[in-house]
């Protein structure tokens, strides 16, 4: 599972060919062992959870980078390496 971004201690990851479980474009946000899965379309939490202050950062980051995330999703579901995306702290 490639890490496509990191900011404020949050790792943003995207699995290769990950369309079975959640059935829509999504990312995995990992913060100190807590993991939440977010819809790229609207930033909603599909499963799991991270602390509220980090959750707000992830939702803002998704909104800023939505087009890049959809492009990376297409690469990843086809087994190709997604591109890195800048974090909020860069």
C-alpha positions as CSV (number, residue, x, y, z in Angstrom):
1,X,0.0,0.0,0.0
2,X,1.8,3.1,-1.2
3,X,2.0,6.2,1.0
4,X,0.9,9.1,-1.2
5,X,1.2,11.9,1.4
6,X,2.3,12.7,4.9
7,X,1.4,15.7,7.0
8,X,1.2,16.5,10.7
9,X,1.9,12.9,11.6
10,X,-0.8,11.5,9.3
11,X,0.0,9.0,6.6
12,X,-2.2,8.9,3.6
13,X,-2.2,5.6,1.7
14,X,-3.9,4.0,-1.2
15,X,-4.1,0.3,-1.8
16,X,-3.4,-1.3,-5.2
17,X,-6.6,-2.8,-6.8
18,X,-8.6,-1.9,-3.7
19,X,-12.2,-1.9,-5.1
20,X,-13.8,-4.9,-3.4
21,X,-14.4,-3.8,0.2
22,X,-15.6,-0.2,-0.1
23,X,-16.7,-0.2,-3.7
24,X,-15.8,3.5,-4.3
25,X,-12.7,5.7,-4.5
26,X,-11.1,6.1,-1.1
27,X,-8.0,6.6,0.9
28,X,-6.6,5.3,4.2
29,X,-5.5,7.8,6.8
30,X,-3.2,6.4,9.6
31,X,-2.4,8.4,12.7
32,X,-0.4,6.8,15.5
33,X,-2.0,3.4,14.8
34,X,-5.6,4.6,14.3
35,X,-6.9,4.2,10.8
36,X,-9.8,5.8,9.0
37,X,-11.0,5.1,5.5
38,X,-12.3,8.2,3.7
39,X,-14.4,8.6,0.5
40,X,-12.5,10.8,-2.0
41,X,-15.8,12.1,-3.4
42,X,-17.1,13.8,-0.2
43,X,-14.5,13.1,2.6
44,X,-17.0,11.0,4.6
45,X,-15.6,8.3,6.8
46,X,-16.3,4.8,5.4
47,X,-14.7,2.9,8.4
48,X,-12.5,3.4,11.4
49,X,-11.5,6.7,12.9
50,X,-8.7,9.0,13.9
51,X,-8.7,11.9,16.4
52,X,-11.1,14.7,15.5
53,X,-8.4,17.4,15.0
54,X,-6.6,15.1,12.6
55,X,-9.9,14.1,10.9
56,X,-10.6,17.8,10.1
57,X,-7.1,18.1,8.5
58,X,-7.7,15.0,6.3
59,X,-11.1,16.2,5.1
60,X,-9.6,19.6,4.2
61,X,-6.7,17.9,2.4
62,X,-9.1,15.7,0.4
63,X,-11.1,18.8,-0.7
64,X,-7.9,20.6,-1.8
65,X,-6.5,17.6,-3.7
66,X,-9.7,15.9,-5.0
67,X,-8.6,15.9,-8.7
68,X,-5.2,14.5,-7.9
69,X,-6.7,11.8,-5.7
70,X,-9.1,10.7,-8.4
71,X,-6.2,10.5,-10.8
72,X,-4.2,8.5,-8.3
73,X,-7.2,6.2,-7.7
74,X,-7.3,5.3,-11.4
75,X,-3.6,4.4,-11.3
76,X,-3.8,2.4,-8.1
77,X,-6.9,0.3,-9.1
78,X,-5.1,-0.7,-12.2
79,X,-2.0,-1.8,-10.3
80,X,0.1,1.2,-11.1
81,X,2.1,3.4,-8.7
82,X,0.1,6.5,-7.7
83,X,1.9,9.9,-7.6
84,X,2.9,11.6,-4.3
85,X,0.6,14.5,-3.3
86,X,1.8,17.5,-1.2
87,X,0.7,17.6,2.4
88,X,-0.9,20.5,4.2
89,X,2.4,21.4,5.9
90,X,4.4,21.8,2.7
